[in-house]
Structure formats: structure tokens, C-alpha cells
Amino acid sequence: MTHHQSRLFSRIAIVIGFVLLAPAVAARQGTPVATSSGITLEASGLDDPRGFTWAADGTLYVAMADVIADGSADGATPTAFGSGTTGGLNGSVAWIESGCPVTYQGELPSSGGSGGVDLGPSDLAFLNGQLYVLDDGGGESHGNPLTPSGVYAIDGGGSARLVADISTWIGANPVTNPPASIDPDGDPFAMVGGNGALWVTEFNSGQLLKVDADGTITRIVDFSAGNRVPTGLAAAADGSLYVALLEGGSFASGAASIVNVTQDGVESEVWTGLTAVTAVAVGPDSTLYALEMGSGGADDMTSVERNSGQVVRQTDVASSSPVAVGFDVPIAMAFGPDLGLYVSSPAFSLDTLAGSIVRLNTSQGQVMTVGSDLLATSPCIDQTTPTPASSPEASPSSGGSTLDAATGPAVDIQNFAFGPATLTVSVGDTVTWTNNDTVPHTATASGGAFDSGTISPGDTFTFTFTEAGSFDYICNFHPNMMATIVVQ
């Protein structure tokens, strides 16, 4: 199968959706519970969970493609693309409270079809304290002509506003080698924030996009010429990006890879021999991790084995070792502020509350196994309540200690971002970094000019610049946090 033969993930979703079992729904769970050695159930009762992220106060937010029964979206209208598909405003962003989802924004564009297939909110990212959601369920082809696919900002009170219209942009800026069955509204898949912009993979046409805060969209890489399908995305310590690719659009064993892409689009292959990769993550020690959706599949995934998804750790350019096995159609993965590795699954289901997020302790040596009972149960009842006072949009300064302002040039570390992103100082100035988050951070120069070590919540770090230059730096714990000091 090539990139031109079908809308890749829609086909996969249909195949997998028919074989997933409908789990029972129990009462709301009080707290996350450990299910096996090294694995903790952090959230359950999720409806088609996709990407997730954390606020400065440690609150976990998750994107869900649909919050209504699959294929029965409110206000649904027939679509111009495909059959048996309906559109509506049922996609959601929820925060996790005592292990269960609480809807924060529940009227985002989504598109439901047969077999439990849903498009909708696909990923989340913070940029300069603002929460953004990536949505692939919008546009006329998905039954939502008034709400396009693209990037939406979630403002105070949970309201959503369109920032970047990817549907319109794709129509005006076709790739070099468009797929035969092109989705006119695109399929934006994954998103990370860093270096003052949002970075997005769009897998139907095959491209990596940059989205500025003002909504400007720029193509960084066109993968279409090689029929390569980009999926997962992660920030590297040097400000570049890791992108997971399905080579030739294939989900066959060993047909996936991960490349490193600089901000100006120069790519290099860093990991090969992977299978059906949907996410990539960078560990605290810079080791790469990949999330494989499943094994045993041919090009069309008709023979994918149940509960065969796994997390693997890179051991060499063409080799890896398993970290955790037994996932049922996993879709997203990221390291949390506590340095645990989190995974959401299943990507598609016939039941509306089948999804969960688990935490993996990657520091232990043994391979972890996710029991099928964990991914096939939903102990939470979906909640819809007003926006909490502690939400990042309702209280932008929440989640950290309130300290006296530093004298002289200063950088505020808050909401998993350095502020300002670019600070200009003079030779001889002393810069003070203050950690106003509730988790540790570092301020580590890419070229080695300075390294704060761990800055605990409420603590500060100072450094005196004795020579002119531009100094890029990151947080070693959270490499998507990037900033620059310009010394004149």
C-alpha cells in the first residue's frame, strides 16, 4: 500500500474498530491505581483519547476525538468525503481529576463514522502559557463546513478560538506529490510547542508545518515525494524535531522510521526498523522512545494482533529493546513533569469510554506488561463541570510560588515556558531565572556556556554574561522548553 491508496488512519481505524470489545462502565474511580509492576493507571473513562499535556500546576489535559456515541455526532450532516461519516461539535479537551475526565471544552469539531472511527481533537500543547488544541475533525469534507481543521486556542473559561485554518491552507498550498485520495481538509496528527511556534505533522498529504502564534502557517518539510507519512512528533534538546514516518505509507513490520528535522527543514535519519509508529518521545537522558501501534499486520493492518502495541527504547540506529508491551492500539506518548512516560490508548473504539492513560516507570530494568483488563475497562463516568479556578486559562499565574521580582534582567519559568523567549542584555549583566512552576526545571545552554542544574520550584539561578553572543538554552527535563539570551 502506498501513501496514495487511502486515507491511512481512517482505514486502520475501521479495521481495528470492529474488533475492539465494548467494555463495561463502572462508577467513577477515586484515585489512580497501580495495575502491575512499573505501570500506573492515571486516567480512564476517556473517549477516543489522543495527545495530552500538563499545565504548570501538574494538571493533566487530554484531547478526545469524540464525547458522544461514535457515529452519532450532534448536529451531524453528511460529508462530501467518504461514506457513513457525520460531522458535529463533539470533540473535547478534558482535565483529569482523581483519575477521571472533566470536560473543559466540549464543542470542538469532530467527525464520526462507522466502526468507531472518529476524527477530532488530536493533540495539545502549551506555548507561552497558552493552551492550544490541534483538531483534524473540521472542514466540509468532515461534515463541518463552518469549523475547519486546524489549531485552536483554549482561552479563559474554556472557550475555543481558531488560530490557524489548516483546511484552507492545504487547499491553497498543495504538496509536490498529493495522494490520489487526498483529504481536502487534511489530517493534522501531532503537535509540539517550542521556539516561539507550534509544530504540526499532517499525515494525509505528508508534511511538517510550523504555526506561528498569529496563525501563519509555513511548510517545513514536504514528505510526499517519497510517499512518507509523518505521525508522531517530539522536540529535541537542540531545538530540532524528531518525526516518526511510515515509509511508503506502510504499516508492515520494520517499515517505520524516525528522522531528525532542523527548524529550517534539513532532515537526517536517526532510527530505522520500527513498526507502525504513532508517537516518539525523548527521555530525560535524551534516549529516544517509540510507540508502536501494533504488530503482525500487513499493509492494510487486517492481521494486526490485539494488544500487540508496545513502547520500545532505541539501542542503536537500527535496533531497539521493549519497555512495555500489551497495549491495545496506542496512539500518543509523552514524558510527564514527574519524568514518567505516559501512553494513551486505544485510538479507536466502538465504546465511548474505553480509553485510558497509563504511566510507565522507565527506570526499572524489566519489561512491563499492560494487562488487557486495564485497556478494556472504563471505571469513570464522563463528567461535565464548569471551568476550574486552577485551569491555566482561568488563572494564568497559577501553579507556582509567588516570589519577589528579581532585580536586573530576569527570566520567569512558568507554565512550562521561559519568559521572555528571547531576552537581550548587555555584557556584564547578571540574568536571574526564577522557577515559578511546581516542578523542577533547568536552564542549560546548548553550547555549554551555562547550566543551572536542577532549579527546584521557588528557587532561582543566576549567571553573569561576560562576552557578547546569542545563547540558546533549554530545560533538560522538558526539551520543548526553549529560549535565547542575546548579549550585546
N, C-alpha and C positions, 0 to 999 in steps of 0.2 A: 504494500500500500504506500502511495506517495502522499505528499502534502496536498496534492491537487484532488485527491479522490473523495474526500469527505470533510465535513466539519468534525475534526478528530475527536474532541472530547464529547460531543453530543452523541456520537456513535458509541463511544465507550460507555457513556452514562446509560444509554438504552440497554446495552448488553448486560452491564452489571446490575442495573436497577431491577431487572426481572428476577435475579437470583437472590437478592437480599431478603432476609426474613423480616417479617413485621414483628418488632419486639413489643412486649407488654409495657404499659406505663404505670408507674407506681407513684407514691406520694413524694413530695419534694424532699430532697436529701438535705440534711443539716450541714455537714462539712465534708470536704473531700476525704476519701478513704484509700489507704494503700491496698492494692489488689494483689501484688506479688512483689518479690524482692526487687527493689530498684524502680518500681513503677507505682505512680500515684494517680488516681482518678481526680482530676482537678475540676472538670465541668462535665455535665451530662444534660440530657433533655434538649439537645441542640437540633435544629432543623437544617440539614444540609450545610454544616459548618465549612467555612473556607479559611481565609487567613485571619490572624489575630495579632494584637499588640497590647502593650501595657501603658497606662498613664503614669505620671510621676509618683502618685501615691501607691503604685503597685497594683491598681485595679486592672484586671484582665478584660479586654474588649474583644469581641469576636464578630466577624461578618458571617451572616447566614443568608443563603440564596433565596429562601422562602420561609414564611412563618404561617402560611395557610396550607391546607392539604394540597399535595403535589398535583399539578394539572388543573387546579380549580381556583386560579387567582381571582381576587375580587376585581370587578370591572373588566373582566377578560374580553379581549377582542381577537378574532382570527388574525394570524400573522401572514405576511407576504412571503415568508421563508419557511419551508418545511411544512409538515402536516401534523395535526394533533397538538399544536402548540398554542398556548394562550398567554397574553400579557396582563400585567397588573402592577400595582404598587404594594408588593408584599415582601420585598426584601428587607432585611433588618440589620441593625447593629445593636448588640446587647452587651451589657457588662455582666460579669459573673459574681453572684452574691451567694455565699455559702454553697458553692458548687453548682448553682443553678442560674440559668439565663434570666436577666431582667431587661426587657426591651427598652432601648434608649431612643432609637429612631426606627420606626416600623413601616415607613411608606416610601421605600426606595424601589426603583424599577426592577421587576423580576419577570421571568418568562418560564412557565411550566409546561411540560409536555408529557408524553407517555413514558411509562417505565420509571417514574420517579426522577426524570430529568428536570433540573431547574438551573436557570441562569439567573444571576442577580449579584448582590454584593460579593466580591471575590477576594478582597484583601483590604487591610487597614494600615495606616502609617501616620505617625506624628511628624510634623515639620514645624520647627519653631513654636512648639506648644499647641499647634492647631491639629485637630484630628481630621484625617481625610479617609474617604472610603472609595475604593475602586469598584465600579459596577459594570458587569457585562450583560445585564438583562434589559438594557434600554434600546430605544430606536424602533423604527417602523417594522423592521424585519423580525423583531421580537415581540411585536404586538403593543409597543409603547411609543407611538409616534411623537408624543409631546415630551417625553423624558428620555434623552439619549443615553447610550453607554458612555461612560467617562469617569471623571474624578469629581467627587462631591465633597464639600467641606461640611462637617457636622458642627454647627455653631451652638451657642449657649441655648439651653432648653431642649437640645436635641433636634433643632430644625436643620434641614439639609439645603444647600445651595450649590448649583452647578458651577464648577470652576473650569473644567476642561471638557469640551464636547468632542470625544473621540469618534463618535459616529460620523459627524460631519467632516472631521479632519481626514478620516480614512478615505471617504469618498473623493475628497479633493487632492489627496496625496497617495495614489496607488503605489504599491511596491513594484519592483522590477519584474517579478515573476508571480503575478497573482494566482491563487489557487482556482481551479475550474469551478469549484463550488464555494466561491467567496461569500462570506457573510458581510453584507454591506455595512453593518454596524460594528463589525469587529468583535473580537473576543479577548478583551484585556484580562489577563490572568493573575499576575503578581505585581506587587508594588513595594518599594522601599523609599525612605526619605533620607536625604543626605546631600551635603554640599549645596544647600540652598534650593534644592529641587526635589521633585518626586521622579522616580524611575520606574517604568512600566514595561512588562512584557505583553505583547499582543500576539497570540499564537495562531489565529486563523490566517492572517496574511504573513506572519513570520517576521516580527520586528521588535526592536528595543527602542522605547520612546523616552524622552525627557519632558517632564511637565513642570513649567515654572509656576510660582505662586500666583502669577497673574493670568494663568491659563494657557500661556503659549506652549505649543506642542512642537517638539523637534525630533525627527528620526535620528537615532544614534547609529543603529546598525540595521541593515536590511538582510535578514537571513533567508529570504525567499529563493534566491538564486540556487541555493543548494538544497532546497526542499527541507530546510531545517525548521523545526517547530520549537520556539522558546517557551519554557514553562516557569520553573522556579527561579528566584532571584534573591541575591544576598549581597550586602556591602562588604568589600574587602578593607583591610586595615589602611591601605594606602589611598583610599578613595575610589578605587576602581570597583567593578562589579563582577560577581560570579553569576553566570546564566546557565541554567540547565537546558539542554537541547535534545530533542528526539530526532536523531539523524534520519533523514528521508521520511520523516513522519511516522516512523515505525516504533511499535511497542514490543518488538521481538527482543529476546534475550540479548543483552550486550550492545543494543543499538542506540543507547543514550550516552551523552557525554556532558561535561561541564567545561565552559570556556571562561576565561577572564577577559573582561572588556574595559578598556580605559574610558574616561569620560568623553574623549574625542573619537571613540569608535574603533580603536585598534584592538583586535582580539587575538588570543592565544589559547590553545587547548591545554587544559590542566588535568583532566581526569576522563578516562575512557572506559569502555567495557561495562557501563551501567545499564539498568533496565527500567524503562517506564518511570523516569524520574519526574516527580511533581514539585519537589522543593529541594533547596540547598541551604545549608546553614554553616556559619563559621564559628568554631568553638573558641573558648577563652584563650586557648593556646594557639589559635589560628589554624587548627586542623579542620579540614572540610568534612561535612556530613551530607549525605544524600538520602532523600526519602523516595523509595521505590514503591510505586502503586501496587504492583503485583507481579508474579512470575508465572511461567508456564503458558504464556499467551502467544498466539500467532499475531500476524499483523493487525487483525481486527479484534483481538482480545477475546475471541469467543471461547477460548480454552483457559482463561485466567482462573487460577485456583483461588477459592475462598480463603480469606485470612492469610494470604501469602505476601502481603505488603511488609516491608521492612525498612529499618534505618541502618545504613552502613557508614562506616568511617573509612576515609581514604588512608591507605597504607603505602601506595606508590601511584605513579601516573596511570597505570592500567590495572590496579588491584585495590581491593577493599576488604574489610572484615565486618561481620554483622555486629550490630549493637543491640537491636531489639527486633524481634520477629513476631508474626501473628497478627499484623494489622489488617483490617478489612477496608480496602480501598482508601488508604490515607491520602490526604490532599495538601496539607500545609504543615510547616515545621519551623520553629524558631527557638533560639535560646532566650530564656527569660532573664529578668533582672537578678534572680537568685542563682543564675548560671545553670539551671536545669534546662533540659531540652524538651520542648513541648511539641506534641503532634495532634492534629485534628483528623477525625475520620467518623463515619465513612463519607466520601464525597457525594454519593448519590444513594438515595434510599426510597423505598415505597412508603415508609413510615415517617411521619413528620417530626418525631422526637428521638430519632435513633442515634444522633450524633454525640460525640464526646471529645474531650481534650484530656490527654494524659501527660504526665511529667515523667521524664526518664532521668535517672541518675547516671550520667555517663562516666562518672569517676570509678565505678566498680568494674571489675575485670570480666565478670561473667556475662554471657549473652542473655538478655531479658526476653521473656515471652509474654505477649499480651493475650490473656485468655479470651476466647470467643464470647464468653458470657459478658465480659466488660463492654465490648462493642455492640452487643445485641440487646442491651437493656438501656432504658431511659428512665431513671428514678426521679426525674424532676418534671414538674408541670410548668409549662411556659408561663412566665409572668409578664404583665404589662403594667408598669407603675410610672409615676412622674419622674422626671429627671432628678437624680440625687444631688444634694448640695455639694457633694465631693467630686462630681464629674468634672473633667478637665475644662470643659467649655463653660460650665456654670461658675467655676471658681478657678480662673487661670493660674492664680498664685498658690493654689493649694498643693499639698504633697511635699512640703519641705519646711525646714526651720526658717524662721524669720530672723535674720542677722543684721547687725548694723552694716550699712553700706561701706564698702572698702574705700579708703582714700586713694586717689590716683586711678590709673587705668584698671578696669575690673572686668571680669568675665563671670556671668551668672550661669551656673549649671542647674537647669530646671526643665522639667517635662522632657527629659532625655534629649536635651539640646544645649549647646553652648551659645550664650547670647552676650554680645553680638556674634554673628557667624564670622564676621571679619572685623578685627579691631586694629586701628592704626595708632602707633605710639612712636615715641622718639627714642633714639639711642640713649641708654642710661635710665630709661623708665623701668619701674618695677610693676609688673602686672600681677593682680591677685585674682585667683579663681576661687569662688565660693560654691560649695555643693549644697544647693537648696532642694535637692531631691531626697528621697527616703531610701535610696540605695547607693552603694559605693560607685565612684567613677574614677577615671584617671584623666590627666591631660598629658598626652605623650606625643612629642614631636616626631613626625615621620622620618626626619633626617637625624634624629638622635640629639638635637640641641638641648632638649629638656625632657624630663619625665618626672611627673609628680609622685609616682607610686599611687597607692590607694588613697583616695580622698573620701573619707567617711562622711555620711550625712552630717551637715552642720560644720564641717571642717573647711579649712582654706589651704591654698598652696600659692606661694609667691615665687616669681622668677624675674631676675633683672637682665634685661637685654643689653648687651654691650657692643653689638655690631648690627649694621643695617641688613635688611633682607626680608624675605617672606617665609614664614614658618607655618607650614600646615601641621595640624595635630588632630588626634582622635582620642576617644576613650577606648582603652584596650578591652574593657569589659563589654562595650557596646559599639562596635566598629562603625555603625551607621551614624554615630555622632562625630561630626567633622567640623573643623573651623580653621581660621587662619589668623595669625598675628603678623601685621605688616610693620616693620621697623624702619623708620626714615632717618 
